[in-house]
Amino acid sequence: MADEERRRERLDRGIKARTGGLYAVNSWREIGYLLAPRAGLVLVLLVAPLVVPGLYWQRVLCFAAVYALLAISFDFLAERVGLVCIGGAFMIGVGGYISGSLNYYLGLPAALTIPIGTLGGAVVCTLFWLPCLPLRGIYFAVVTFMFPFLATSIILATGLFRGTEGLSPVAGFPNAWVGIYLIMVVVLVSIFALRRLCGEDIGLVFAGVKDNDQAVLASAVNITRVKVYALFIATLIGCFAGAYISHFSGFVGVSLFAVDFTIMPIAAAIMGGPGSIAGPALGAFILAPLSEALRGFGQLRVVLYCVVLVAFILFKPEGLLNWATRKYHQFEHWVKV
């Protein structure tokens, strides 16, 4: 039969049809089918620090986890709530400066400064972006993108936090393994917590705000409050990443507002799979080590982000994880027309 007389048909696997609802899970094989992807994610993130070659690449892995948190935050707001926030660098900077300043000036330990930097940074970012919530689409994105530049200019112009010199030294973690596994566990908790949150009733409200906020408003739901709630959750994740970096690197400076903390998460989200929550983390763990391997090319590394964005938008818009999920749950075969 000639190819033009056949077509490819895609079908759900039988086990997928049976495990579509919890009531249908009735064997260890089906339980394993459901748990395998999740267990694989946990296993990879916990084992990866043990197998990467040397302390240098362990640090690269930690920075990849930081980018993963930013990518998860970006994806949650953009794909679940409809807020395209590209102010990841602002979250990093605010969380990092709060945590690092508390340690540098007051001598508080990381066990206190990181939680304070995370919560305080989330409050500060949410309050600064609160007046921007009526904006939609590209307008909200542009406004959030400008905040890191604004913060950098203020610090340099006024000499706050020692200006260009920054704050150093900032106390690190008790040992390298504490820092490594802290960020890995937080990445896992963020992924599973957001997936659970989006599966609850509030997740339906988030989706409604994204698709038709006027219909949600007509249902007597305060959409501004819903957006503030979502924004606080996203900034909580991003500010933790900033607080973590301040102690992991032992330094706080205007480099925390670098544009890389904005561009990389977007590229990772598009590469890994928009809307999948875990997909952006996957993209970050691929892009960050690849970017580090190309460090010798200097600023040409930015070309990598651009190529990834263009290639995946044009040829694989669903992203790696969405594609892999489809392959896992379905099979394809040729049928006669």
C-alpha positions as CSV (number, residue, x, y, z in Angstrom):
1,M,0.0,0.0,0.0
2,A,1.5,3.4,-1.0
3,D,2.2,5.9,1.7
4,E,-0.4,8.4,0.3
5,E,-3.1,5.8,0.9
6,R,-2.3,5.4,4.6
7,R,-2.5,7.7,7.6
8,R,-0.9,7.6,11.0
9,E,-3.4,7.0,13.9
10,R,-2.6,7.8,17.5
11,L,-4.3,5.8,20.2
12,D,-4.1,5.8,24.0
13,R,-2.5,2.7,25.5
14,G,-4.9,0.4,27.1
15,I,-3.3,0.9,30.5
16,K,-3.7,4.6,30.1
17,A,-7.4,4.2,29.5
18,R,-7.7,2.1,32.6
19,T,-5.8,4.5,34.8
20,G,-7.5,7.6,33.7
21,G,-9.3,7.6,37.1
22,L,-8.1,6.5,40.5
23,Y,-11.0,4.0,40.7
24,A,-9.5,2.1,37.8
25,V,-6.1,1.4,39.3
26,N,-6.3,-2.2,40.3
27,S,-2.9,-3.8,39.8
28,W,0.8,-3.1,40.7
29,R,1.5,-2.8,37.0
30,E,-0.9,0.1,36.6
31,I,0.4,1.7,39.9
32,G,3.9,1.4,38.5
33,Y,2.8,3.0,35.2
34,L,1.5,6.0,37.1
35,L,4.4,6.4,39.5
36,A,7.3,5.6,37.1
37,P,7.6,9.2,35.7
38,R,7.3,10.8,39.1
39,A,9.7,8.4,40.8
40,G,12.1,8.8,37.9
41,L,12.1,12.6,38.4
42,V,12.8,12.3,42.1
43,L,15.5,9.7,41.5
44,V,17.3,11.7,38.9
45,L,17.4,14.9,40.9
46,L,18.6,13.1,44.1
47,V,21.3,11.0,42.3
48,A,22.6,13.6,39.9
49,P,24.8,15.4,42.4
50,L,26.5,12.1,43.3
51,V,27.4,11.3,39.7
52,V,28.4,14.6,38.2
53,P,32.2,14.9,37.9
54,G,33.7,17.2,40.6
55,L,32.6,20.2,42.7
56,Y,32.6,22.5,39.7
57,W,29.8,20.7,37.9
58,Q,28.0,20.2,41.2
59,R,27.9,24.0,41.4
60,V,26.7,24.2,37.8
61,L,23.9,21.7,38.8
62,C,22.9,24.0,41.7
63,F,22.6,27.0,39.4
64,A,20.6,24.9,36.9
65,A,18.2,24.2,39.8
66,V,18.0,27.9,40.5
67,Y,17.1,28.5,36.8
68,A,14.6,25.6,37.2
69,L,12.8,27.4,40.0
70,L,12.6,30.6,38.0
71,A,11.3,28.6,34.9
72,I,8.7,26.9,37.1
73,S,7.6,30.3,38.4
74,F,7.4,31.8,34.9
75,D,5.5,28.8,33.5
76,F,3.0,28.8,36.4
77,L,2.1,32.4,35.9
78,A,2.1,32.4,32.1
79,E,0.4,29.1,31.4
80,R,-1.9,28.7,34.4
81,V,-2.9,32.3,35.3
82,G,-2.2,34.2,32.0
83,L,0.3,36.6,33.6
84,V,3.5,36.7,31.4
85,C,5.9,37.8,34.1
86,I,9.5,38.2,32.8
87,G,10.9,39.8,36.0
88,G,12.7,36.7,37.2
89,A,15.9,38.8,37.8
90,F,13.9,41.1,40.1
91,M,12.8,38.1,42.2
92,I,16.4,36.9,42.4
93,G,17.7,40.3,43.3
94,V,15.2,41.1,46.0
95,G,15.4,37.7,47.7
96,G,19.2,37.8,47.5
97,Y,19.6,41.3,48.9
98,I,17.2,40.7,51.8
99,S,18.8,37.4,52.8
100,G,22.4,38.6,52.2
101,S,21.9,41.9,54.0
102,L,20.5,40.2,57.1
103,N,23.5,38.0,57.3
104,Y,26.1,40.7,56.4
105,Y,24.8,43.5,58.7
106,L,23.1,41.5,61.5
107,G,25.0,38.2,61.4
108,L,21.9,36.1,61.2
109,P,22.5,32.5,60.1
110,A,21.3,31.2,56.7
111,A,18.6,29.1,58.5
112,L,16.9,32.3,59.3
113,T,17.9,34.6,56.5
114,I,16.7,32.3,53.7
115,P,13.1,32.0,55.0
116,I,13.0,35.7,55.8
117,G,14.4,36.6,52.4
118,T,11.9,34.2,50.7
119,L,8.8,35.5,52.4
120,G,10.0,39.2,52.6
121,G,11.1,39.1,49.0
122,A,7.7,37.7,47.9
123,V,5.9,40.4,49.8
124,V,8.1,43.1,48.3
125,C,7.8,41.8,44.7
126,T,4.0,41.4,45.0
127,L,3.5,44.9,46.4
128,F,5.7,46.4,43.6
129,W,3.8,44.5,40.9
130,L,0.4,44.9,42.4
131,P,-0.4,48.2,40.5
132,C,0.6,46.4,37.3
133,L,-2.0,43.6,37.6
134,P,-4.7,45.4,35.6
135,L,-2.3,45.3,32.6
136,R,-2.5,42.2,30.4
137,G,-0.3,40.4,27.9
138,I,2.7,42.2,26.6
139,Y,2.1,45.3,28.7
140,F,2.5,43.4,32.0
141,A,5.5,41.6,30.6
142,V,7.3,44.8,29.6
143,V,6.6,46.4,33.0
144,T,7.9,43.5,35.0
145,F,11.0,43.3,32.7
146,M,11.9,46.9,33.6
147,F,12.1,46.4,37.4
148,P,15.5,44.7,37.5
149,F,17.0,47.6,35.6
150,L,15.3,50.1,37.9
151,A,16.6,48.4,41.0
152,T,20.1,48.2,39.5
153,S,20.1,51.9,38.7
154,I,18.9,52.9,42.2
155,I,21.6,50.8,43.9
156,L,24.3,52.2,41.7
157,A,23.1,55.8,41.9
158,T,22.7,55.9,45.7
159,G,25.4,53.5,46.7
160,L,22.9,51.3,48.7
161,F,24.3,48.0,50.0
162,R,27.9,49.2,49.1
163,G,26.9,50.0,45.5
164,T,29.1,48.2,42.9
165,E,31.2,46.5,45.5
166,G,28.3,44.5,46.9
167,L,28.1,42.7,50.2
168,S,30.9,40.2,50.9
169,P,31.4,37.8,52.5
170,V,28.0,36.3,53.1
171,A,28.0,33.2,55.2
172,G,27.6,30.0,53.2
173,F,26.1,26.6,54.1
174,P,27.6,24.2,56.7
175,N,28.9,22.1,53.9
176,A,28.5,21.7,50.2
177,W,26.0,18.8,50.4
178,V,23.6,20.8,52.5
179,G,23.5,23.5,49.8
180,I,23.2,21.0,46.9
181,Y,20.4,18.9,48.4
182,L,18.5,21.9,49.8
183,I,17.9,23.3,46.3
184,M,17.2,19.9,44.8
185,V,14.5,19.2,47.4
186,V,13.0,22.6,46.9
187,V,12.7,22.0,43.2
188,L,10.9,18.8,43.8
189,V,8.6,20.3,46.4
190,S,7.8,23.2,44.1
191,I,6.9,20.9,41.2
192,F,4.7,18.6,43.1
193,A,3.1,21.4,45.2
194,L,2.2,23.4,42.1
195,R,0.8,20.4,40.3
196,R,-1.4,19.6,43.4
197,L,-2.5,23.2,43.7
198,C,-3.5,23.4,40.0
199,G,-5.5,20.3,40.5
200,E,-7.6,21.9,43.3
201,D,-10.5,24.2,43.0
202,I,-8.2,27.2,43.0
203,G,-6.5,25.8,39.9
204,L,-9.8,25.9,38.0
205,V,-10.1,29.6,39.1
206,F,-6.6,30.2,37.8
207,A,-7.5,28.6,34.5
208,G,-10.7,30.7,34.3
209,V,-8.8,33.9,34.9
210,K,-6.5,33.0,32.1
211,D,-9.2,32.0,29.6
212,N,-11.9,34.5,30.4
213,D,-11.4,36.7,33.4
214,Q,-14.7,38.6,32.8
215,A,-16.7,35.4,33.1
216,V,-14.9,34.7,36.4
217,L,-15.7,38.3,37.5
218,A,-19.3,37.7,36.7
219,S,-19.2,34.7,39.0
220,A,-18.6,37.1,41.9
221,V,-14.9,36.1,42.2
222,N,-12.4,38.9,42.9
223,I,-9.9,38.3,40.0
224,T,-7.4,40.8,41.4
225,R,-7.2,38.8,44.6
226,V,-6.8,35.6,42.6
227,K,-3.9,37.2,40.6
228,V,-2.3,38.5,43.8
229,Y,-2.5,35.0,45.3
230,A,-0.9,33.5,42.2
231,L,1.8,36.2,42.0
232,F,2.7,35.7,45.6
233,I,3.2,32.0,45.1
234,A,5.3,32.5,42.0
235,T,7.5,35.2,43.6
236,L,7.9,33.0,46.7
237,I,9.6,30.4,44.5
238,G,11.7,33.0,42.7
239,C,12.8,34.8,45.9
240,F,13.9,31.6,47.5
241,A,16.2,31.1,44.5
242,G,17.6,34.5,45.1
243,A,18.1,34.0,48.9
244,Y,19.7,30.7,48.1
245,I,22.2,32.2,45.6
246,S,23.3,34.9,48.1
247,H,24.5,32.2,50.5
248,F,25.6,29.7,47.9
249,S,27.9,32.2,46.2
250,G,28.8,34.1,49.4
251,F,28.2,37.4,47.6
252,V,25.4,39.9,47.0
253,G,25.7,42.5,44.3
254,V,23.9,44.0,41.3
255,S,24.9,40.9,39.3
256,L,21.8,39.3,40.9
257,F,19.7,41.5,38.6
258,A,21.5,40.1,35.5
259,V,19.3,39.6,32.4
260,D,20.3,35.9,32.3
261,F,17.9,35.3,35.2
262,T,15.1,36.5,32.9
263,I,16.1,35.0,29.5
264,M,17.2,31.5,30.7
265,P,13.9,30.6,32.4
266,I,11.9,31.6,29.3
267,A,14.1,29.5,27.1
268,A,13.9,26.6,29.5
269,A,10.1,26.8,29.7
270,I,9.7,26.7,26.0
271,M,12.3,23.9,25.5
272,G,11.0,21.8,28.4
273,G,7.3,22.1,27.7
274,P,5.0,25.0,28.5
275,G,2.2,24.3,30.9
276,S,3.7,21.1,32.3
277,I,5.3,22.6,35.4
278,A,8.0,19.9,35.4
279,G,8.9,20.6,31.8
280,P,10.5,24.0,32.4
281,A,12.7,22.4,35.1
282,L,13.8,19.8,32.6
283,G,14.7,22.5,30.1
284,A,16.7,24.3,32.8
285,F,18.7,21.2,33.7
286,I,19.6,20.8,30.0
287,L,20.3,24.4,29.1
288,A,22.3,25.5,32.1
289,P,25.0,22.8,31.8
290,L,25.1,23.3,28.0
291,S,25.5,27.0,28.5
292,E,28.3,26.4,31.0
293,A,30.1,24.1,28.5
294,L,30.0,26.9,26.0
295,R,31.4,29.5,28.5
296,G,34.5,29.8,26.4
297,F,32.5,31.5,23.6
298,G,31.6,34.4,25.9
299,Q,28.5,36.4,25.0
300,L,27.9,34.1,22.0
301,R,26.2,31.9,24.6
302,V,23.2,34.2,24.2
303,V,22.9,32.9,20.6
304,L,22.2,29.5,22.2
305,Y,19.1,30.8,24.0
306,C,17.9,32.5,20.8
307,V,18.4,29.4,18.7
308,V,16.6,27.2,21.3
309,L,13.7,29.6,21.4
310,V,13.3,29.9,17.7
311,A,13.8,26.2,17.0
312,F,11.4,25.0,19.6
313,I,8.8,27.6,18.7
314,L,8.9,26.7,15.0
315,F,9.5,22.9,15.1
316,K,8.6,21.6,18.5
317,P,6.2,24.1,20.2
318,E,4.9,21.4,22.6
319,G,8.3,21.1,24.2
320,L,10.3,18.0,25.3
321,L,8.2,16.9,28.3
322,N,4.9,17.2,26.6
323,W,6.2,15.2,23.6
324,A,7.7,12.6,25.9
325,T,4.4,12.4,27.9
326,R,2.5,11.8,24.7
327,K,4.8,9.1,23.6
328,Y,4.6,7.5,27.0
329,H,0.8,7.4,27.1
330,Q,0.1,6.7,23.4
331,F,1.2,4.6,20.5
332,E,1.0,5.3,16.7
333,H,0.3,3.0,13.8
334,W,-0.5,3.2,10.2
335,V,-4.1,2.5,9.0
336,K,-5.7,2.5,5.6
337,V,-7.4,5.6,4.4
